[in-house]
Amino acid sequence: MKRFITLLFLLPQILTAQMSWVTVGVQSDAYGVETSWEILSNDVVLATSPVYSNLSYQEVFVELPPGEYSFVI
């Protein structure tokens, strides 16, 4: 019974506040160090790019709550 009550308590939080994963893949050019990006929500920076090497490909996985975002590269 205790597990059932705990599940009922957590169920609304689980259903309404699910996080989402976003994958950002970047292929840099010969000036990789000059490449950068940010993910913003209401002018708050939630994620930023790593430093890129020249002529490289890198993926970054970002976990975000539900909402609207701006992607600036």
Backbone as a printed PyTorch tensor [residue, N CA C, xyz], in Angstrom:
tensor([[[  0.8170,  -1.1940,   0.0000],
         [  0.0000,   0.0000,   0.0000],
         [  0.8620,   1.2600,   0.0000]],

        [[  1.9850,   1.2020,   0.7170],
         [  2.8780,   2.3610,   0.7800],
         [  3.4260,   2.6990,  -0.6080]],

        [[  3.7750,   1.6910,  -1.3980],
         [  4.2780,   1.9200,  -2.7600],
         [  3.2030,   2.5600,  -3.6350]],

        [[  1.9740,   2.1050,  -3.4830],
         [  0.8780,   2.6490,  -4.2720],
         [  0.6590,   4.1230,  -3.9440]],

        [[  0.7000,   4.4930,  -2.6850],
         [  0.5200,   5.8890,  -2.2850],
         [  1.6790,   6.7390,  -2.8150]],

        [[  2.8900,   6.2110,  -2.7390],
         [  4.0500,   6.9370,  -3.2660],
         [  3.9020,   7.1550,  -4.7640]],

        [[  3.4500,   6.1350,  -5.4830],
         [  3.2460,   6.2470,  -6.9280],
         [  2.1910,   7.3060,  -7.2420]],

        [[  1.0930,   7.3060,  -6.4890],
         [  0.0520,   8.3080,  -6.7160],
         [  0.5610,   9.7200,  -6.4470]],

        [[  1.4360,   9.8630,  -5.4710],
         [  2.0050,  11.1640,  -5.1550],
         [  2.9590,  11.6350,  -6.2530]],

        [[  3.7640,  10.7340,  -6.7970],
         [  4.7670,  11.0940,  -7.7950],
         [  4.2350,  11.1410,  -9.2210]],

        [[  3.1450,  10.4790,  -9.4950],
         [  2.6290,  10.3820, -10.8610],
         [  2.3900,  11.7400, -11.5130]],

        [[  1.7290,  12.7060, -10.8790],
         [  1.5540,  14.0120, -11.5420],
         [  2.8750,  14.6990, -11.8550]],

        [[  3.8520,  14.5730, -10.9840],
         [  5.1550,  15.1830, -11.2360],
         [  5.8560,  14.5160, -12.4000]],

        [[  5.7420,  13.2150, -12.4870],
         [  6.3870,  12.4720, -13.5780],
         [  5.7330,  12.8130, -14.9160]],

        [[  4.4140,  12.9100, -14.9390],
         [  3.7030,  13.1530, -16.1940],
         [  3.8340,  14.5870, -16.6890]],

        [[  3.9640,  15.5510, -15.8030],
         [  3.9680,  16.9440, -16.2340],
         [  5.3530,  17.5640, -16.3350]],

        [[  6.3570,  16.9860, -15.7330],
         [  7.6770,  17.6160, -15.7030],
         [  8.7450,  16.7390, -16.3400]],

        [[  8.4020,  16.0930, -17.4130],
         [  9.3760,  15.2230, -18.0660],
         [ 10.4160,  16.0490, -18.7900]],

        [[ 11.6530,  15.6640, -18.6020],
         [ 12.7530,  16.3210, -19.2880],
         [ 12.8810,  15.7210, -20.6910]],

        [[ 13.4600,  16.4710, -21.5820],
         [ 13.7020,  16.0130, -22.9510],
         [ 15.1840,  16.1280, -23.2560]],

        [[ 15.6490,  15.2500, -24.1070],
         [ 17.0400,  15.2850, -24.5500],
         [ 17.1100,  15.8890, -25.9370]],

        [[ 18.0880,  16.7550, -26.1240],
         [ 18.3570,  17.3560, -27.4210],
         [ 19.7970,  17.0070, -27.7730]],

        [[ 20.0160,  16.6090, -29.0070],
         [ 21.3610,  16.3250, -29.4780],
         [ 21.7910,  17.4380, -30.4210]],

        [[ 22.9160,  18.0650, -30.1210],
         [ 23.4740,  19.1060, -30.9770],
         [ 24.7470,  18.5440, -31.5950]],

        [[ 24.7430,  18.3800, -32.9000],
         [ 25.9210,  17.8860, -33.6210],
         [ 26.5190,  19.0020, -34.4580]],

        [[ 27.8180,  19.2070, -34.3150],
         [ 28.4900,  20.2900, -35.0390],
         [ 29.7120,  19.7360, -35.7600]],

        [[ 29.8000,  20.0280, -37.0470],
         [ 30.9920,  19.7430, -37.8560],
         [ 31.7330,  21.0590, -38.0210]],

        [[ 32.8900,  21.1580, -37.3800],
         [ 33.6260,  22.4240, -37.4540],
         [ 34.4700,  22.4960, -38.7200]],

        [[ 34.8550,  23.7150, -39.0650],
         [ 35.7090,  23.9460, -40.2260],
         [ 37.1500,  24.1410, -39.7530]],

        [[ 37.9520,  24.8030, -40.5470],
         [ 39.3600,  25.0110, -40.2050],
         [ 39.5390,  25.9990, -39.0470]],

        [[ 38.4490,  26.6340, -38.6110],
         [ 38.4960,  27.5780, -37.5010],
         [ 37.5390,  27.1270, -36.3990]],

        [[ 37.6720,  25.8820, -35.9910],
         [ 36.7700,  25.2910, -35.0060],
         [ 36.7020,  26.0520, -33.7010]],

        [[ 37.8110,  26.6280, -33.2880],
         [ 37.8400,  27.3510, -32.0200],
         [ 36.9310,  28.5910, -32.0540]],

        [[ 36.5660,  29.0500, -33.2440],
         [ 35.6710,  30.2010, -33.3800],
         [ 34.1930,  29.8050, -33.4210]],

        [[ 33.9130,  28.5100, -33.3550],
         [ 32.5400,  28.0120, -33.4220],
         [ 31.9950,  27.8400, -32.0050]],

        [[ 30.8030,  28.3900, -31.7680],
         [ 30.1670,  28.2230, -30.4640],
         [ 28.6550,  28.3270, -30.6170]],

        [[ 27.9260,  27.8140, -29.6410],
         [ 26.4750,  27.9150, -29.6200],
         [ 25.9810,  27.9960, -28.1830]],

        [[ 24.7140,  28.4480, -28.0440],
         [ 24.0400,  28.5180, -26.7510],
         [ 22.5780,  28.1460, -26.9350]],

        [[ 22.0000,  27.5570, -25.9080],
         [ 20.5570,  27.3390, -25.8530],
         [ 20.0490,  28.2160, -24.7210]],

        [[ 19.0700,  29.0880, -25.0650],
         [ 18.5490,  30.0590, -24.0970],
         [ 17.0430,  29.8890, -23.9130]],

        [[ 16.5890,  30.2740, -22.7400],
         [ 15.1660,  30.3540, -22.4520],
         [ 14.9530,  31.6220, -21.6340]],

        [[ 14.1770,  32.5490, -22.1720],
         [ 13.9360,  33.8440, -21.5070],
         [ 15.2490,  34.5320, -21.1420]],

        [[ 16.1680,  34.5640, -22.0760],
         [ 17.4830,  35.2000, -21.9120],
         [ 18.3600,  34.5520, -20.8440]],

        [[ 18.0220,  33.3500, -20.4170],
         [ 18.8410,  32.5930, -19.4670],
         [ 19.5420,  31.4870, -20.2430]],

        [[ 20.8630,  31.4190, -20.1310],
         [ 21.6430,  30.3980, -20.8390],
         [ 21.4920,  29.0650, -20.1130]],

        [[ 20.9850,  28.0510, -20.8290],
         [ 20.7990,  26.7250, -20.2500],
         [ 21.8750,  25.7430, -20.6750]],

        [[ 22.4970,  25.9940, -21.8230],
         [ 23.5520,  25.1010, -22.3080],
         [ 24.4660,  25.8770, -23.2370]],

        [[ 25.7310,  25.5220, -23.2190],
         [ 26.7180,  26.1400, -24.1060],
         [ 27.5660,  25.0600, -24.7570]],

        [[ 28.1860,  25.4360, -25.8360],
         [ 29.0050,  24.4900, -26.5820],
         [ 30.3450,  24.2720, -25.8980]],

        [[ 30.9610,  23.1250, -26.2000],
         [ 32.3380,  22.9300, -25.7750],
         [ 33.2590,  23.6860, -26.7340]],

        [[ 34.5440,  23.6670, -26.4670],
         [ 35.5150,  24.2380, -27.4050],
         [ 35.7430,  23.1860, -28.4930]],

        [[ 35.5760,  23.5970, -29.7420],
         [ 35.7190,  22.6650, -30.8610],
         [ 37.1280,  22.7140, -31.4320]],

        [[ 37.6190,  21.5500, -31.8400],
         [ 38.8850,  21.4590, -32.5610],
         [ 38.6320,  21.7650, -34.0250]],

        [[ 39.6800,  22.0670, -34.7570],
         [ 39.5500,  22.3020, -36.1930],
         [ 39.1940,  21.0050, -36.9070]],

        [[ 38.3100,  21.1100, -37.8780],
         [ 37.9160,  19.9980, -38.7340],
         [ 37.5160,  18.7600, -37.9330]],

        [[ 36.5790,  18.9420, -37.0160],
         [ 36.1340,  17.8270, -36.1810],
         [ 34.6070,  17.7970, -36.1160]],

        [[ 34.0770,  16.6500, -35.7230],
         [ 32.6430,  16.5040, -35.5020],
         [ 32.4440,  16.1100, -34.0420]],

        [[ 31.5060,  16.7670, -33.3810],
         [ 31.2380,  16.4570, -31.9850],
         [ 29.7520,  16.6000, -31.7110]],

        [[ 29.2100,  15.6480, -30.9280],
         [ 27.8130,  15.7110, -30.5030],
         [ 27.7690,  15.9960, -29.0100]],

        [[ 26.8000,  16.8210, -28.6310],
         [ 26.5720,  17.1470, -27.2260],
         [ 25.1160,  16.8180, -26.9290]],

        [[ 24.8740,  16.1010, -25.8340],
         [ 23.5210,  15.7780, -25.4060],
         [ 23.1360,  16.7310, -24.2760]],

        [[ 21.9840,  17.3920, -24.4420],
         [ 21.5290,  18.3950, -23.4820],
         [ 20.1490,  17.9780, -22.9790]],

        [[ 19.9650,  17.9750, -21.6660],
         [ 18.6690,  17.6710, -21.0790],
         [ 17.9650,  18.9920, -20.7550]],

        [[ 16.7360,  19.1330, -21.2640],
         [ 15.9860,  20.3850, -21.0900],
         [ 14.5810,  20.1010, -20.5730]],

        [[ 14.0850,  20.9660, -19.6980],
         [ 12.6820,  20.8410, -19.2700],
         [ 11.7570,  21.3340, -20.3910]],

        [[ 10.4670,  21.0130, -20.3280],
         [  9.5370,  21.4960, -21.3430],
         [  9.5550,  23.0300, -21.3990]],

        [[  9.4740,  23.5750, -22.6030],
         [  9.4600,  25.0200, -22.7390],
         [  9.8480,  25.4480, -24.1410]],

        [[ 10.0050,  26.7550, -24.3170],
         [ 10.4260,  27.3310, -25.5910],
         [ 11.8690,  27.8090, -25.4570]],

        [[ 12.6440,  27.5840, -26.5070],
         [ 14.0740,  27.8640, -26.4560],
         [ 14.5380,  28.5840, -27.6960]],

        [[ 15.6600,  29.2800, -27.5670],
         [ 16.3670,  29.8690, -28.7010],
         [ 17.7070,  29.1670, -28.8190]],

        [[ 18.0580,  28.8320, -30.0570],
         [ 19.3420,  28.2080, -30.3350],
         [ 20.1640,  29.2360, -31.1190]],

        [[ 21.2810,  29.6720, -30.5560],
         [ 22.1200,  30.6930, -31.1810],
         [ 23.4630,  30.0790, -31.4870]],

        [[ 23.8540,  30.1320, -32.7770],
         [ 25.1540,  29.5940, -33.1660],
         [ 25.9560,  30.6820, -33.8350]]])
